[in-house]
């Protein structure tokens, strides 16, 4: 049969993985009919949903695969007469497996897949994902002796050894069965070149996380250590083209970006982009291998990937050029990938709507609805994450203030430049919580035409002073770096119920922001600044809503002043303290969405307060 004689129909194994999902999308956009082979119906639904969310308008099919069953797909090859190509993205990319686990996941799958492929009547190609460090094995060495297998697995570790063995067996089985094949040998995979999206969190991503957390004392490698990368969308585009190009039959392609800087330089670039301190000390891989893992924090199986080796990429470069597949700029791609990793806290929060944006030249974290005219500015010592549920309920975006949460910057001194940039494209409804209320008031004072309304939640400058002394901020900084979630929850809300919701805030405090938070707390005690903020609020003529908890009231004097202003509405949330977003989120959603409440006048409470910080 000649190519394209039948409509293109691709069967993708491992379709729910990072490569598989992007490949499904690429194939479908190229006009192929696509069947995604997944292990569960839930995984199949997830692939379909992901593809639609990423712009696919046509439908794909799904089928359940069980590599432990006599027939890996129900009905066997006879149930898939229209399949013209198979893409094998299945397997396990995981360190720490036993040899048996690794062989079952990576070698056993290849054997069964080739047996299945050999009986497909219209198959034109099987494209197999191998690896840049393991590709190019000699199929004539198959079958391996037990001694050889044991030696390879001992030398390389279970994961890499299983990929070496599967590369050899794939070729041997395909040649024996007359199955047309192409192998792609990608290097370390990073996120999408445009969005940075990735859910693969081992290997290089782990090292970047350690740099982000400040736990790396020295960078691995020297000026020649080469750990090349490639974006997942480039790999998917390459595989899409390779499956139907007759010239790719029987070929193996090394797919990586030769322009990837040496590893230590790459990590230095990423660290500077993320705004974190990067160690200057560099440690040769040979020394790292000899040190205990508890010191290096490096998985021994990852160290074999760090070498000065270069790879035969010429044929892949020529193939990509032939098909118009452009290699994206490596440093830009790595930056976008690192942004995605950091915004999603390296897998700790994979929810949608998390991103870094440039605001007035400052790298700023926001979550929620992009471009929303409702903008929430969080208080202290918490971050944007604590407002995620409220933001979802009111269709807002939450923005970490400069130097706080995940945002770069030094603090209040950045507001003069940052606030106008934040309001560019307004007007907006500003919702400020405590110290965020101060930023909201200053924004409205400086740029009244850009602010439609103010909603101030627990505005500290209208409450009794409780900031720390300017001399005590170093002690407060140390306290915040070492406090645990349960204790912080008690401090802020009076109970431990919000401990889980404060996990990311604690992470930010320990990683970088405790010192700046403490300085902000000291600044909040300034009588002059508090008076300036009250005056600025009085000059804003737009609608103002002030929401406080009954356990965290504003002062009687502030009540008297504000009740005289016709544009101000005072609202109390019964039972709430200084952080109602943690304890009374539903009430905030109702109030901010404009639903009236019977209790609209704040009352000065004599009950025990759980006021927390700003």
NORZIKA-V647164 format. One record per residue. N is the residue number from 1. RES is the residue in one letter. BURIAL is b if it has 16 or more other ideal C-beta (glycine too) atoms within 10 Angstrom, else e. Layout:
n: <N:N>
res: <RES:RES>
burial: <BURIAL:BURIAL>
//
This chain:
n: <1:2:3:4:5:6:7:8:9:10:11:12:13:14:15:16:17:18:19:20:21:22:23:24:25:26:27:28:29:30:31:32:33:34:35:36:37:38:39:40:41:42:43:44:45:46:47:48:49:50:51:52:53:54:55:56:57:58:59:60:61:62:63:64:65:66:67:68:69:70:71:72:73:74:75:76:77:78:79:80:81:82:83:84:85:86:87:88:89:90:91:92:93:94:95:96:97:98:99:100:101:102:103:104:105:106:107:108:109:110:111:112:113:114:115:116:117:118:119:120:121:122:123:124:125:126:127:128:129:130:131:132:133:134:135:136:137:138:139:140:141:142:143:144:145:146:147:148:149:150:151:152:153:154:155:156:157:158:159:160:161:162:163:164:165:166:167:168:169:170:171:172:173:174:175:176:177:178:179:180:181:182:183:184:185:186:187:188:189:190:191:192:193:194:195:196:197:198:199:200:201:202:203:204:205:206:207:208:209:210:211:212:213:214:215:216:217:218:219:220:221:222:223:224:225:226:227:228:229:230:231:232:233:234:235:236:237:238:239:240:241:242:243:244:245:246:247:248:249:250:251:252:253:254:255:256:257:258:259:260:261:262:263:264:265:266:267:268:269:270:271:272:273:274:275:276:277:278:279:280:281:282:283:284:285:286:287:288:289:290:291:292:293:294:295:296:297:298:299:300:301:302:303:304:305:306:307:308:309:310:311:312:313:314:315:316:317:318:319:320:321:322:323:324:325:326:327:328:329:330:331:332:333:334:335:336:337:338:339:340:341:342:343:344:345:346:347:348:349:350:351:352:353:354:355:356:357:358:359:360:361:362:363:364:365:366:367:368:369:370:371:372:373:374:375:376:377:378:379:380:381:382:383:384:385:386:387:388:389:390:391:392:393:394:395:396:397:398:399:400:401:402:403:404:405:406:407:408:409:410:411:412:413:414:415:416:417:418:419:420:421:422:423:424:425:426:427:428:429:430:431:432:433:434:435:436:437:438:439:440:441:442:443:444:445:446:447:448:449:450:451:452:453:454:455:456:457:458:459:460:461:462:463:464:465:466:467:468:469:470:471:472:473:474:475:476:477:478:479:480:481:482:483:484:485:486:487:488:489:490:491:492:493:494:495:496:497:498:499:500:501:502:503:504:505:506:507:508:509:510:511:512:513:514:515:516:517:518:519:520:521:522:523:524:525:526:527:528:529:530:531:532:533:534:535:536:537:538:539:540:541:542:543:544:545:546:547:548:549:550:551:552:553:554:555:556:557:558:559:560:561:562:563:564:565:566:567:568:569:570:571:572:573:574:575:576:577:578:579:580:581:582:583:584:585:586:587:588:589:590:591:592:593:594:595:596:597:598:599:600:601:602:603:604:605:606:607:608:609:610:611:612:613:614>
res: <X:X:X:X:X:X:X:X:X:X:X:X:X:X:X:X:X:X:X:X:X:X:X:X:X:X:X:X:X:X:X:X:X:X:X:X:X:X:X:X:X:X:X:X:X:X:X:X:X:X:X:X:X:X:X:X:X:X:X:X:X:X:X:X:X:X:X:X:X:X:X:X:X:X:X:X:X:X:X:X:X:X:X:X:X:X:X:X:X:X:X:X:X:X:X:X:X:X:X:X:X:X:X:X:X:X:X:X:X:X:X:X:X:X:X:X:X:X:X:X:X:X:X:X:X:X:X:X:X:X:X:X:X:X:X:X:X:X:X:X:X:X:X:X:X:X:X:X:X:X:X:X:X:X:X:X:X:X:X:X:X:X:X:X:X:X:X:X:X:X:X:X:X:X:X:X:X:X:X:X:X:X:X:X:X:X:X:X:X:X:X:X:X:X:X:X:X:X:X:X:X:X:X:X:X:X:X:X:X:X:X:X:X:X:X:X:X:X:X:X:X:X:X:X:X:X:X:X:X:X:X:X:X:X:X:X:X:X:X:X:X:X:X:X:X:X:X:X:X:X:X:X:X:X:X:X:X:X:X:X:X:X:X:X:X:X:X:X:X:X:X:X:X:X:X:X:X:X:X:X:X:X:X:X:X:X:X:X:X:X:X:X:X:X:X:X:X:X:X:X:X:X:X:X:X:X:X:X:X:X:X:X:X:X:X:X:X:X:X:X:X:X:X:X:X:X:X:X:X:X:X:X:X:X:X:X:X:X:X:X:X:X:X:X:X:X:X:X:X:X:X:X:X:X:X:X:X:X:X:X:X:X:X:X:X:X:X:X:X:X:X:X:X:X:X:X:X:X:X:X:X:X:X:X:X:X:X:X:X:X:X:X:X:X:X:X:X:X:X:X:X:X:X:X:X:X:X:X:X:X:X:X:X:X:X:X:X:X:X:X:X:X:X:X:X:X:X:X:X:X:X:X:X:X:X:X:X:X:X:X:X:X:X:X:X:X:X:X:X:X:X:X:X:X:X:X:X:X:X:X:X:X:X:X:X:X:X:X:X:X:X:X:X:X:X:X:X:X:X:X:X:X:X:X:X:X:X:X:X:X:X:X:X:X:X:X:X:X:X:X:X:X:X:X:X:X:X:X:X:X:X:X:X:X:X:X:X:X:X:X:X:X:X:X:X:X:X:X:X:X:X:X:X:X:X:X:X:X:X:X:X:X:X:X:X:X:X:X:X:X:X:X:X:X:X:X:X:X:X:X:X:X:X:X:X:X:X:X:X:X:X:X:X:X:X:X:X:X:X:X:X:X:X:X:X:X:X:X:X:X:X:X:X:X:X:X:X:X:X:X:X:X:X:X:X:X:X:X:X:X:X:X:X:X>
burial: <e:e:e:e:e:e:e:b:b:b:b:b:b:b:b:b:b:b:b:b:b:b:b:b:b:b:b:b:b:b:e:b:b:b:b:b:b:b:e:e:e:e:b:b:e:b:b:b:e:b:b:e:e:e:e:b:e:e:e:b:e:b:b:e:b:e:b:e:e:e:e:b:b:e:e:e:b:e:e:b:e:e:b:b:b:b:b:b:b:b:b:b:b:e:b:e:b:e:b:e:e:b:b:b:b:b:b:b:b:b:e:b:b:b:e:b:b:b:e:b:e:e:b:b:b:b:b:b:b:b:b:b:b:b:b:b:b:e:e:e:e:b:e:b:e:e:e:e:b:e:e:b:b:e:e:b:b:b:b:b:b:b:b:b:b:b:b:b:b:b:b:b:b:b:e:e:e:e:b:b:b:b:b:b:b:b:b:b:b:b:b:b:b:e:e:b:b:b:e:b:e:b:b:b:b:e:b:b:b:b:b:b:e:e:e:b:e:e:b:b:b:e:e:e:b:b:b:b:b:b:b:b:b:b:b:b:b:b:b:b:b:b:b:b:e:e:e:b:e:e:e:b:b:b:b:b:b:b:e:b:b:b:b:b:e:b:b:b:b:b:b:e:b:b:e:b:e:b:b:e:e:b:b:e:b:e:e:b:e:e:e:e:e:e:e:b:e:b:e:e:b:b:b:b:b:b:e:e:e:e:b:e:b:e:e:b:e:e:b:b:e:e:e:e:b:e:b:b:e:b:b:e:b:b:b:b:b:b:b:b:b:b:b:b:b:b:e:e:e:e:e:e:e:b:b:b:b:e:b:b:e:b:b:b:b:b:b:b:b:e:e:b:e:b:b:b:b:b:b:b:b:b:b:b:b:b:b:b:b:b:b:b:e:b:e:b:b:b:b:b:b:b:b:b:b:b:b:b:b:e:b:b:e:b:b:e:e:b:b:b:e:b:b:e:e:b:e:b:b:b:b:b:b:b:b:b:b:b:b:b:b:b:b:b:b:e:b:e:e:b:b:b:b:b:b:b:b:b:b:b:b:b:b:e:e:e:b:b:e:e:e:e:b:e:e:b:b:e:b:b:b:e:b:e:b:e:e:b:b:b:b:b:b:b:e:e:e:b:b:e:b:b:e:b:b:b:b:b:b:e:e:b:b:b:b:b:b:b:b:b:b:b:b:b:e:e:e:e:e:b:e:b:b:b:e:b:b:b:e:b:e:e:e:b:b:b:b:b:b:b:b:b:b:b:e:e:e:b:b:e:b:b:e:e:e:e:e:b:b:b:b:b:b:e:e:b:b:b:b:b:b:b:b:b:b:e:b:b:b:b:b:b:e:e:e:e:e:e:e:e:e:b:e:e:e:e:e:e:b:b:b:b:b:b>
//
